[in-house]
């Protein structure tokens, strides 16, 4: 017999974890703020751990809360999907990608997909954790790397990972103008978790770059790009991620040099998906967007 916490307590915790606010969670669940706070407190007492830090303006997850929230959220998502799949008319497709890919490339295009395929409902699961097709209810995943990605999976190439330096146009003609790759070292280099700046500079300069370059580190590529948009420095980004910003002159490419890594982006799906017709349509549509 499974030993599970009360469902209402889990629902209150999951909603509070998404909103980081008891009031907003209560509005979503249709109960009072006090009821949500009480359910969360009861769950903490049952588990004998603290899930949230309470602040005057909201909540923050503890380390234990951050570990507990993703699997609880996936469990609710899977229950919702299973319920929806009981209907023979269900046309839900779940796409998994990293938050940066979702923010910078996929989300701006989903409106067009809804217009082209109004009968297909897209569910986007944006997480840095690699999705499991068997247990997470994912139909399609966008992965960066090199195939094969696993047994029973097929991978369609989406686009290569070609990195360029981008910054706000004001930096190029400011007090420290950028006219060559060497000039990049006079500015803050905005790093993400891929850590490609040393290789980019070494390749662009033809020599080992100086080690005391100023850097600012971010956990996601999209955050480094946002910092570049705010004139905080120079980011490395896949051209596909910043194409719209370059066209609108919100960003510019201060040097012509680009570097292609050996880990491109691929559309990955099971060889035998749950809904072959829908998955085929989405795979084809994704390829057409490049």
N, C-alpha and C positions, 0 to 999 in steps of 0.2 A: 504494500500500500504506500502510495506517495505521501510524503510529509510536506505539505505546502502551506505557506502563509495564507491568511484570508484574502480572497480575490479583491475585495474592496480596498484593503490596505495596499496591495500591489498596484491597483489602479491609481490610487492617490499618490503613491511614490513615483510611478512612471510619469504621470502628468506633471507633478511638481518638479521632477527632474528635467523635463523638457522646458518648462516655463521658468524654472528657478524662482517660483513665486506661488505661494499658497492661494492667493486670491485668484490669479489667472487659472490655476488648476481647478479651483472650485467652480469658476464660471464654465469651464469646459465640461466638467462632470455633472453640472447641474445640482450642486450641493452647496452648503455653506463653507466659508473659509475655515471656520472652527472645526467642522467635520473632517475636512482634509487634514488639517494639522493633527487632529486626534488620531486619525487612521495611520498617519506616518509615525507618530509617536508610539502607537501600539506596535507597529512593525519593528521599530528600533528596539523596543523592549523585548519583543519576541526573539529577535535575532541577536540581542545583546551587543549591538554595535550602533554607532552613531552614523547616520546616512547623510545628514545635512548640517552645515553650520548656519545658524540663524543670524541674519543681519537686519539692521533697521530698514533697509530698502530692498530686501529680498533674501535669497538663499544662495549657498554655494555647496557643491557636493564635497563630501570628505573623500579620502582615498578609497575607503570601502564603498561609498556610494557610487563613485565613478566606475568601480569594477562591477558593481551589481546592476547598474542601470542598463548597459547594452544588452545583456542576455534577457532581462525582463522585457525590454522593449521588443526584442526579436520574438519573444514568446507571444506577446500580444499581437504583433504584426502577423505572425504565422496563424494564430487563431482567427484573425480577421480575414486573412486570405483563404484559409480553409473554409470558412463560412461562405465567403463570396463564391468560391469554386463549386459550391453545391448547386449553383444555378447553371444550367447548361448554356446560358447566354453570357457567361463570364468572359470578359476579354481584357483582363488585367495582365500587364506585363511588368515584371520587376527588374529594374536595371541597377546594377551595383557599380559604383565608381568611387574614386577618391574625392574628397571635398573640393580640391582645387580643380580637378577635371570637370566636376559638375558645375562649379561656379563660373569658371572661365570659358568653357566650351559647350557643355551639354544644355544647361538650363536656358541660355538665350535662344536655343533652337527648338525647344520643346513646344513653344506656341505654334510654330509652323507644323510640327508633327500632329498636334491636335486638330489643326485645320485640315491637314491631308488625310488623317485617319480618325475622324470623330468617334468612331465606334470602339476604339482601343484606349483603355485607361492606363496611363503610365504611373508606376510607383517607383520613385527614385530613392535608393538607399545609398547615401553618401557617407562613407566611412573609410578610415585608413586601414581598417582590419580587412583582410582578404575574405571575401564571401565564400561560403560553402554552398554549392548548388543543391546538395542533398538536404541539408538541415535548415538553411536560411530562406528558403522559398524564392531564391534568385533565379531568373530566367536567362539573363544576359549580364556579363560583367565586362567593364572596360579595364584592361590591365596593361601596365607598362612593364616591359621586360622582353624576353626572348622565348618563343615557343620551343618545345611543347610546354603547356601549362598544367598538364595533368592527364591521366588516362581517361578516356571517354569524352574528351573535350575537343572542340574544333576552334581554331583561331583565325579570324580574318584580319589582315593588316589594315589599320585605320590611317595612321600617318607616322612618319619618322619623328624621332625626338631631336629636332634641330634647334639648338639654343642660340639666342641672340641677346645682346645687351640692350636694355631699354631704360629710359629715364624720362623725366618731365622735360619738355623742350627748353625750359628756362635754364636748366643746368648746362646745356651745350654752349650757350652764349653768355654765361654768367661770369663771375670773377675768376673762375677756373675753367676756361673753355676746354672742350673736348674735340681734338682734331685727329688723334691717333690712339691706338690701344694703350700706349704708355700713359696718356692723360686720364684713363680710367682710375689709375692708382691715386689720383688726387681727390677722389670722392669716396664716400661710404659705399661699400659693396654689400648689397642686400642678399644674404644667404638664405637658402632653404635647406631642408634635410638631405637633399641630394648632394650638396657640397661640391658643386662643379666649378666654382670660381677658380681655384688653383690650376686645374687642368685647362680651363678656358684661357686664362691669362698666359700660361706657359706655351700653349699652342699659338695664341695670337702674337705673342712677343718673340717667340723663337728662343726663349731663355727662361730660366727660373725666375719667377716674379719675386719682388721683395716680400719679406715675411711680415713686415709691420703695417700692411695695408689695413685701413680701418674697415671693420665689418659690423653688420647688424644681423642677427640670426633670427629666423622665423621657423615655426613648425610646419608651415604650409606654403607652397609656391604662391597661392592666391594672396596671402598676406604680404609676401615680398613685393608682388606686383602692386598691391594697394599702397604700400609704402613708397614705391617709385612714383605712382600717380600723385602722391602728396609731396613730391620733391624732396624725399628724405635720402635719396641715393640712387644707385644703379642696380637693377635686378637682372638676373638671367632668367629667361622665360622661353618656352616653346613658342615659335612664331604663331601657331594656331591659337594660342591662348590670348594673344594680344593684338590680333589682326584688326579687330574693330577699334581698339584704342589708337593704333597707328593710323588708321584711315581718318579718324576724327581728330588727329593731332593732339590727343590727350597724352600720348607717349610718343617718343621718337627713338630711332635706332642711331645712337651717336657714332658708332663705327660699323663699317660694312661687314666685318668678320663675323662668321657664324660657325658653330661646331655641332656636328651630328654625333650623337651618342649611339651606342649599340643596343639601346633598349627603347624600341618604339612602342606605339600604342596599338593595341589589338582588341577586337571585339571577340569575346570568348563566350561560348555557349556549350551546353551538353550536346553530344552527338545525337542523342535521342531526347529532345526536350519534352516537357509536359504538354506544351501546346505548340506543335511544330509550325502550324500555319502562321500564328501570331509572331513567333520568334523569327521566322523567315522574313516577314514583312519589316520588322524592326531592324534586323541585321542589314537588310538591303537599304533601308532608309538611312541608317547611320553612315554606311559607305558613301551614299550620295551627298552627304553634307560636307565632305572634304573637298 
